[in-house]
């Protein structure tokens, strides 16, 4: 997964009673296999996110 600042990340739920998470990429940290992202999630929380198999990028809008 490759994203840039301003892109949106969607993380699909892996457990039945969980909901999907959506957020905006604020910063790309590192490169190659060590890339992670600072993300502002819809609830306003910010975290450093290491993408896994349930994550994908969507364009803003």
CORWO-V223989 format. One record per pair of residues at least 24 apart in sequence whose ideal C-beta (glycine too) atoms are under 10 Angstrom apart, sorted by the first residue. I is the first residue (numbers start at 0). J is the second residue. Records with the same first field share a line. If there is no record, write none. Layout:
I: J  J
This chain:
0: 34  36  50  51  52  54  55  56
1: 27  34  50  56
2: 27  34  36  38  48  50  54  55  56  57
3: 27  36  56
4: 36  37
5: 58  59
6: 36  38  56  57  58  59
7: 38  41  55  56  57  58  59  60
8: 36  38  40  48  50  54  55  56  57
9: 53  54  55  56  57
10: 38  40  48  50  51  52  53  54  55
11: 51  52  53  54  55
12: 53
13: 51  52  53
19: 53
20: 44  48  53  54
21: 57
22: 46  48
23: 59
24: 48  56  59
